[in-house]
Amino acid sequence: MNRPLHVVILAAGQGKRMRSPLPKVLQPVAQQPLLAHVIATARSLEPAAVHVVYGHGGDEVQAAFSAQPDLRWALQAEQLGTGHAVQMALPEIPDEAMVLVLLGDAPLMRSESLKRVLEDAGEGLGVLSARVADPTGYGRMVRDADGALASIVEHKDASPSQHAINEVNSGVIAAPAGALKRWLGQVGQDNSQGEIYLTDCVAIARAEGASVAATVAEQAEEILGANDRWQLAELERHYQRRAAMALCEQGATVLDPSRVDVRGEVTVGEGVVIDVNTIFEGTVVLGAGARIGAGCVIKDSTLGPGTRVAPYSVLEGMECEGDSDIGPFARLRPGTYLARDCKVGNFVETKKARFGEGSKASHLSYLGDAQIGSEVNIGAGTITCNYDGVNKHQTVIEDGVFVGSDTQLVAPVKVGKGATLGAGTTLTKDAPADQLTITRVRQQVIDGWQKPVKKR
């Protein structure tokens, strides 16, 4: 196909059955608006332009995509059918272009299927269909005696015999812009809805002698949209199962595909194991052999080969070189960096903390704005007191330091190489290298002391 491609996305519907003030195309799947998924698929085809036909909640819809200034917007002020919606965008499309029409609430459409539609359409009209178990509500693909597509009949206008057809219309149509303008100009509104049906172009194109091709989708789920909350939930499950399959194809073992959610882009190495109820958000990289325990939430993080994350840990904006243990119940916040062979154990929280190789904080600690060297041991209950009420300050712990339990390091403060901090220390000044520093209150026994007794 030598024609420049223009994609038109129909996104003007209100979606009353969603029972939500949010416009239909902004309803989320994998934490992204339905329309965002469709736009991403459209962009994968490298079109000359993407046109979005908007209507209900137009300001909100446009605002949601303000970071994509190259989108072209066409207002459908009055909803008079799919053909009318396409007509709103056509004036901005040159006659020599190829038009591909997509639906803004169908996020599962694959670019491979759309490429097939465009190829099959050639210089005529192409549509995408699917064979489904329950065709209720869909337009039926009516073929002639030779098996060629004769027309598309909407469900409400179909005869009883046509209701039995299980090949249905996806709403995706491709055609040269000049021809599409001409065909839509001949479409009437003599139907049960009183609307201008885009699908009527099929019969008009055939009558004109143009070629008409129907491409059947390999996966019936591709054509699914959402008109209510249950259908939206079903889209989410289809999307997540597809995402889990992609992880498996990369080399991961997903213990239960129905209990892993991918809400971004995840790249995995071979031998990765992902347990149940794990959520991935943003951009996540899991190195070869990494193991993710049950119930973990991992966002915008990179875990090197051999990293082991125990159950119910929350990781965000962090990086681990590999061969380290995290969790269970650990929280690693943005700016955390672990070199190799580190351990951040249960109920440890970190923020902008960098661990050198072989360092450990095994339990019950908060380490914020901390530079931690190699082979450091952080005892239970350690806190870096990094905030003075106005500003954040850094704690520096050099190589080989041993920090006893229940220690507070009041930043800015530095602990020299090889130093030991006794348990219960509150450090307010730098601790010298290779020395024991302790700020413990002397233990006393009070002779003759008695517990108070409640008076009757």
Protein Blocks (a to p, Z undefined) as FASTA:
>chain_A
ZZdcdddddfkbgolmnopabdfklpceehiafklmmmmmmmmnopabdcdddfehklmm
mmmmmmmmmbccdddfbagbjklmmmmmmmmpcfkbccddddfklmkbcfklmmmmmmmn
mmmccddddddfblghiacddddfkopafbdcdfklpcfklmmpcbdcehiacddfklmm
mmmmmpccbdfkopacfklmmmmmmmnopacdddddfblklmpccfbfklmmmmmmmmmm
mmmmmmmmnopacfblklcccebdddddehiacdehiacehjadddehiacdehiacehi
acdehiacdehiacehiacfbjpaedehiacdehiacdehiacdehiacehiacdehiac
fbhpadehiacdehiacdehiacdfbgojaccdddddehiacdehiacdddddddehiac
dehiacfbdcdehiacddddcddddehiacddddZZ
